[in-house]
């Protein structure tokens, strides 16, 4: 395939990402490859029949419009399932480095002996209508660092458990910001547990769960849908923050309870902790918080450098001449700090620039190509739980004291300070702050905020304490 066609495909991908947004693009289009262009027909391939059906019914016209904006000779878009395309002799594009996700390292072993992935292992997953899986998102390709060690260890524990083993933590709830590896871990669990072959494993995005439930209601097969879900040995739900609709949330709650009560494993990922999922029913939040809640923190510079090295190795498997000097990798690891997807974008730009121009990668080229990925350092996001913990430690009381109904002076003042800081340092509403302080009314929070505001102007000692607490929370 010529460089011009590849360049047009890159432009189409960029245009499509801009139109539908990063989340939708990552969910539905990141695994779509260009196979060929013949007589005005663009042939694109995807890994599963479900993905083909979803894109065909909802996005194919938009994909065609993006192509026609770049190449007016394109008249139609044809979608193929990758396995079928190969059996017919159509050669895939074979540029998996353009779709590498957080923490990939081909051939890397993190100390767990999983057998090689076999696409036959996922038949049960496909039969149950699971969301698409990327065969590269495994434990062997996950780069472990200080910010994700606990989440990685917990995920491996879940994946390697045998039928009949006691469930150590249920559900396992992983939360992190965008591009920090949540999806990689959840899909790694799915692949590994399927590889053992002892339990039925199903990976679903929240969007697919909603789609399946609504379709079951429409076709009057809701009972079959519920029975199928509750027969799962390991249910893996990704992007729970997108779960919407009262009836859908109620069904998810029933399914969650049924699986946990039956000793089945549930794994959930979201971009925030359970207590922050304000759109979810309190019963669901409580059940989710009752398991092991693990946060995957921001990628440190050392981990970013390891991820970059891994991705360069992956790219070399298909482009042996691609080389990124160590100073360039160090520069990107230091400058591109937001998330793993920005790291991916930075390396993809260097790769395609080098391929299209034939020029070697230099520090000057890197500075020019990735300058828009260098974002200003965001202030630390302060959580109400952090405020309660820091305030309780400072005033030598317990966090449960702050949430209790106790009215003694040694508890009332710290509680008011904590509420004041929650209003000052977070974006939470007064009712939400009150709920997080033992279910108090928003007027109680407003009284506390006004009380501390009035005292700070006249009490130098309290004002100094407030500043010390703010510094501790924002460090």
N, C-alpha and C positions, 0 to 999 in steps of 0.2 A: 504494500500500500504506500502511495507516494506521501512525501512530506506535506504537500499541499492539502491532501485529504485529511491527514492527521491533524494539521493545523486547523482546518475547518471544524473537525470534530471537537477539538479543544475549545474553539470559540462557541460552538453549540452548547457544550457542557457548561461553560461559564455563563452563557446567556440564560440557560434553563435554571441554573442555580440561583441567578439573580431574580428570576420571575417567581419561582415557587418557594424560595427560602431555603436556608441551610438544613433545617430539620427534615422537611419533606424530601429534599434532594437526597440526603443521606439515607433516608428510609427506603426510597423507591428507585432511585436512579444511579446510586453509587456503583452498583454491580452491573450496569448496562454497558455492553461493549459494542463497538462498531465492527461489523463483519465484512461488509462490502458495499460498494455503490455501483449499480449497473443499470443503465438505461433510465436514469432518473429515479430509481428506486433505492432507498437507503435501507440496508438490512442491519438491524440491531438485535443483539442477543441478550437474554437474561437467564439466570440459573434455574428458575423454577416456573412451573405452569401458573402458579398463583400470581407471581409477579407479572408475568405476561398478561394475564387476564385483567389485573388491576390497572396496569398502565394503559392497556388497550381500551378499557372502558372509561377511563377518567382523564388521561393525559396525552393520548397519541396525537390529537390535533394540535396541542401545544408544542409537542416535540417537532411535529412537521412544520409548524410556523417558525420555530427557532431555526430549523434547517433552511427554510426558504428565505429567511432574513439574511443568511450567510451565503447560500448558493441558490440562485433562482432556477437552476436546472432541475432541482429536486421536485418530484411530483407526488411521491407517496413514501410512507414509512412502513416497513414490514418488520414485525416482531417475531423472533424465533426463540425457542427454548434451547439453551446452550448445548445440552446433551444431544438433542435432535439435530442441531446444526452440525455437530461433529460427525454424527453417524451418516449424514448426507454428504460428507466430504468438504464442508465449508470450514475453512481454517479460521479460528478465532484470532482476534487482534493480538492477544497475548501481551498486554501491558499492565500486569497486575500492580505494578508499582504506583500507578496513578490512583489506585483505590486502597492503598495500605491504610490501616486504621491504627489507633493508638497502640504503641508498644509492640509492634511486630518485629520478630527476629527469626527468619527462617532457620530451622535446625537447632534453635536454642533449647536447652533442656534446663528447666528450673527445678530438677530434682524429683519429678514425678514421672513414672514410667507408663505413659499411655501409648497404646499401639497406634500406628499410623492411621490417619483418617481414611475411611473407606466410604464412598458416597452411598453405598448400600446401607450403612448404619443409620441413615436418616430416613429410611422408608417409613417407619412408624411416625416420625415427626410429620412428614408430608401427608401421610394418610389421615392424620388428625387435623390437618389444615393449619399447620404452624406457619409462622412468619418466615421469610427467607433467611437462610443461614449462609454465612461466608466461610468456606472451608479453611481460610487462612487465619481466622480468629480462634486460635487454640491456646492452651496453656504453654505449649512449646514456643509460641511466638510472642508471648507477653513479657515485656521488660519490667522487672520488679525493682522498685526503689522504695525509699523511706516512706513516701506518701501513700503507697498502695500495698505495703507488705501485709497488713492485717486482712484487707479485703481479699487479696490473692490467696492467703492461707485458708481463710474461711471458705472461699469458693472451691479450692481443691478438696477440702474436707467434705463438702457437700457432694462434689462430683464423684469421689472415689468410694462413697458409702455403698455398702452392699444391701440387698434386700434383707430385711429383718434386723439390720443394725439399728440401735437406738438413735433417734434424731436429736442431735446435740443442740441445735438452735433452729427455731422455726417460728416465723419465717426468717430467712437471711435477707436483710434489707440493706442495699448498697446505695449510697447517694453521693453525688459529685456534680460539679459543673460540667458544661458542655466540653466534649473533646478530651476527657481525662481517663477514658478506658472502661466505662461502665458496660457498654454494649460488648466490648471485647471479652470481658470476664463472663458475662451472662451466656454469650454464645460458646465460650470455652467450656463452661459447665455442661451445656447441652450436648456438645460434641463428645466430651469425655464420658458423660453418663450414658449416652447412647452407645458409645464404644464398648462399655462393659456389658450392655445387652440384658441387664437384669431388671430394669425398671422402664416403664413407659415415660418418656420425657417429651415435654412440649414447651417450645419457646414461642411466646406471643408478645407483640407490642400491644400497648393499651389500645391503640387504634384498631388493630386486628381483632382484639377481644370484643370491642364495641361492634365492629362490623359483623363478626360472627353471631353475636347475640341478637342484633337487630335483624339479620337475615333469618335466623332461626324463628324469631317471632313472626316475621313476614310469611314464612313458608310453613308455619304451624309445626315446627320441629323443635320447639324450645326444650321439651323434656329430653329428647335425644341429645341435644347440645349439652344440657346440664349433666346428664349421665356420662357423656364422653369426657367432660372436663373432670368430673369427680372420680373417674377411674384412672386418672393420671398418677404416676408415681412421683414425678418431679415436675412441678409447674413453674415455669420461668416467665415472669412478666416484666417487660422493659418499658421505660418512659411512662410510669404510672401517673405522672403529673398531667397527662393528657386525657385521663379517664373522666368522661363527662356523662351527665344524664342520671337522674335519680334512679330509674329502674335498672340501668346498667350497673351503677355503683352498688345497688342492693344485691344484684345477682353476683357481682364480684365478692361482696361481703359473705354471702351464703357459701359460695364456692371456697373461699379462703377458710372459713370456719370448718366446712365439711372435710377439707383436705387435712388441715392441721389436727382436727379431732381424730381423724383416722390414722394419724401418724405418717402422712405423706409429706414430702418436702416441698416447700414453697420458697421461691427466690424472687425478689422484687428489686427493681432499680428505679431511681427517680433523681431529679436534679435538686432535691431538697429533703430534709428529714421528715418523718411522718407527721410530726407536730406542726410543720409548716404547710402541709397540704390542706389549706383551708377550705377548698371546694369539696373535699371528701367528708363523708359522714363521720362523726366522732367515734362510732363503733369501729369503723375501718381503721382510723388512725390509731386507736388504742390497740387493736389486734396487731397491727404492723409494728408498733413500738414495743410489743411484748416479746419479740424475738431478739436477734442480734442485729443492731443497727451499726453499720460501719460507714465511715466517711472516707472517700478517696480525695486526698488533698491536692493542691496545685502541684504541677510537675516542677521539681527543683532543677537547677541548672545541670547538675550531674546526670539526672535521669533524662533530661531533654537531650543531652549529648549522646547518651547511650541509645536513645530512640533514633536519633539521626544516623548514627553509625549503622544500626540495624537496617534502616531503610535504604541506605546506600548499598549495603550488601544485597538486599533484595532486588534493587534496581540493576545491579551488575549481573544478576542471573540472566537478564534479558538484554542488557546493554553493557557488554564487557568493558567497553572503552570509557564508560562513565566513571569519572573520578572527581572527588571533592576533597581538596587539600584540608589537612587538619586545622589550619587557621580559619578556614571558611566555616567548617563545622562548629568550631568554638565560637565564632562570631554569631552564627545563627542561634546556637544554644543560649548565648548570653542576651541577644537582642529580641528574639521572638519568644515571648514568655507567656502568652495568653493560654494556649492549650495545644494539644497534640495535633489538631487539624491544621492549625497555622503552621506547625512544623512540616506537616505533610505538604501543604501548599508551597512552602518555601523551597523544599527539595524538588517538587514537581516543576516549578518554574526554572530552576537551574538545569534540570534534566532536559526539558523541552527547548530551552534557549540553546543549550549546548548541541542538541541534535539538529535543530533547524539552522544554526549558524556555523556549526563545525568548530566553534571556538572552545578552548578549555575553560573550565570554571575558575574564576579568580575572585579575590576578595572584592575588587572594584565591581565586578559583575553582580556579586551577591548583594552588596550594599544597594545597588541600583534596583535589583529585581524584587527585593523583599521590603523595601522601605515602607510600603503601605501596611505591612503586617506588624510593624513595630508600633505597639499601642502604648499610650501613657499608662503608667502604673496606677491601677485602681486602688482606692482605699480599701482596707480590710473590711469585709462584711461582718458586722457585729451581730451576734445571735443573742436572743433573750436568755437562753440557757447559760451562755458565757457571762452575761451580766449578773444573773442570779448567783452563779458560782463565785465570781470575783467579789461581789458585794458581801456574800455570806462569809467568805474567808477573811475579808478585811474587818468585818464587825464581829467575828468570832461567834457566828450563829450558823445553823444548818440551813441548807436550801429548803428542806421541808418546813422549817420555821417560817420562811418567807412565804410559802404557799399555804400555811395553816391559817386558822382563824384567831390565833393568839393575839392579844391586844396589849401585852406588856411593852413598856417603853423600849427595852433593849431589842425588841423585834419590830415594833411599829416604824421607828426611824429608818433602819436598814431597808425595810420593805418599801417605804416611800422613796428612798434614794434609788433603789433598784427600778421602781416604776418610772421615776423621773429620767433615769439614764436610758431606759427602754424607749421612752418617747423621744428623747434627744438623739439617740444613736442608731435607731432602726426606723424602718418605714411602716412599722406595724400600727394599726389603728388602735384607738383607745379600747374598743370592745375586745379586740384580739389580745391586747396586753392584759386586760382584766381576766380574760379566759385563761391565759398562761400563768396567772398568779392565783391559782386556786379557784377559778370561776367567779371572780369578782365583777361587779357592775362597772360600766365605763365611768360612771360618776365618781366611783372610789378612786380610779386612776387619775381622773382630772383633778380631784381634790389633792392627791399626793403630789402631782406635778406642780400645781399652784403653790402648795405648801413649801416645797423645796425651793422653788423659784423665789418665793418671798424671803426665805431664810438665808439664801446664798448671798443676797445683797447686804445683809447685816452681820452675818456670822463668818468671820474670816477663816476660822478653823474648818467649818463645814465646806466652805468654798474650796479650800486647799484639798480636803479629802475628795471632793468631787473631781478636781483636776487630776489627782493621783489615780483615781479609779478610771477616768477617761483614758489616760495614758496607758495604763495596763491593758485596757480593752482594745486599744487601737494599735498597739505594738505588733 
